[in-house]
Amino acid sequence: MHFVPNITFGHPVVESLQKQLGQDPFFDMHMMVSRPEQWVKPMAVAGANQYTFHLEATENPGALIKDIRENGMKVGLAIKPGTTVEYLAPWAHQIDMALVMTVEPGFRGQKFMEDMMPKVHWLRTQFPSLDIEVDGGVGPDTNHKCAEAGANMIVSGSAIMRSEDPRSVINLLRNVCSEAAQKRSLNR
Ligand SMILES: O=C(CO)[C@H](O)[C@H](O)COP(=O)(O)O
């Protein structure tokens, strides 16, 4: 289970949490950009472990996946709420992580789109070992829906940053995801 606090690089809170929780940083760069091809090398040089791009932003996902791998990074593939999961499926065997956006990309603090959960569930059923991430409006009130649908990675921004006790929110989110993953593996 990976837990991904969505906090700006170098933010003192994330640095302090990493120290306190003893986590090795894993840098997944979620590139909400047009022409994602142009940033692969710079991100690899900067030390990114994974490069996540939007399927809607490229005309040649296959070539981009190859380039990311050749630059030594794992591959994440994101879809916006309006993009159907069937559009992502042909690439699922070539990627490490599928990212289902649960808000329109743009800014923090938006409302979680529960109607994206069937996408997560479908991906989990079709690709049992794929990492599946959700991003947008995820916090203690919505996290269990993501975990039950099959997400094993979550991005959480506002719910953590607005809390007076970020560490307990992180632990809660992590526990819910771990328990759901455990239940899934027992049911297999
Ligand atoms: O980047 C995003 C949207 O473009 C993320 O959804 C957002 O930053 C996550 O924060 P929150 O938990 O507040 O939705």
The ligand as a MOL file (V3000), in Angstrom:
LIG
                    3D

  0  0  0     0  0            999 V3000
M  V30 BEGIN CTAB
M  V30 COUNTS 14 13 0 0 0
M  V30 BEGIN ATOM
M  V30 1 O -4.3450 18.0840 -7.8670 0
M  V30 2 C -5.4930 17.9040 -7.6190 0
M  V30 3 C -6.5780 18.4030 -8.4610 0
M  V30 4 O -6.0450 18.9760 -9.5840 0
M  V30 5 C -5.8070 17.1130 -6.4400 0
M  V30 6 O -7.0320 16.5270 -6.5670 0
M  V30 7 C -5.7870 17.8620 -5.2280 0
M  V30 8 O -4.6790 18.6830 -5.0930 0
M  V30 9 C -5.8810 16.9240 -4.0530 0
M  V30 10 O -6.2770 17.6840 -3.0710 0
M  V30 11 P -7.6820 17.4770 -2.3720 0
M  V30 12 O -7.4640 16.3140 -1.4690 0
M  V30 13 O -7.8870 18.7560 -1.6560 0
M  V30 14 O -8.6940 17.2080 -3.4360 0
M  V30 END ATOM
M  V30 BEGIN BOND
M  V30 1 2 1 2
M  V30 2 1 2 3
M  V30 3 1 2 5
M  V30 4 1 3 4
M  V30 5 1 5 6
M  V30 6 1 5 7
M  V30 7 1 7 8
M  V30 8 1 7 9
M  V30 9 1 9 10
M  V30 10 1 10 11
M  V30 11 2 11 12
M  V30 12 1 11 13
M  V30 13 1 11 14
M  V30 END BOND
M  V30 END CTAB
M  END
